[in-house]
Amino acid sequence: MSAADQGKVLGTLAATVHALDPVDRVPLILTTGTQITDPAIAEQISNPDCWEGGTPPTDPSPGKSSRKAVKATEDN
């Protein structure tokens, strides 16, 4: 992630969610109103109802799980 991307708010939570810290792999409890700036955390929250406005943020660069999904479809 570039320095310009750090601190950029990707979305705000409309519900409390559980996620894993992408570095330490420890459980996180993110409460309503939390502004998400890390794409690795944002991609874990796929339920649209958890995001203000009802739409998960989109990141133009594919995340780890997105790359896996692309690889899986290429193999078939």
Rosetta blueprint (number, residue, H / E / L):
1 M L
2 S L
3 A L
4 A L
5 D L
6 Q L
7 G L
8 K L
9 V L
10 L L
11 G E
12 T E
13 L E
14 A L
15 A L
16 T L
17 V E
18 H E
19 A E
20 L E
21 D L
22 P L
23 V L
24 D L
25 R L
26 V L
27 P E
28 L E
29 I E
30 L E
31 T L
32 T L
33 G L
34 T L
35 Q E
36 I E
37 T L
38 D L
39 P H
40 A H
41 I H
42 A H
43 E L
44 Q L
45 I L
46 S L
47 N L
48 P H
49 D H
50 C H
51 W E
52 E H
53 G H
54 G H
55 T L
56 P L
57 P L
58 T L
59 D L
60 P L
61 S L
62 P L
63 G L
64 K H
65 S H
66 S H
67 R H
68 K H
69 A H
70 V H
71 K H
72 A H
73 T H
74 E H
75 D H
76 N L
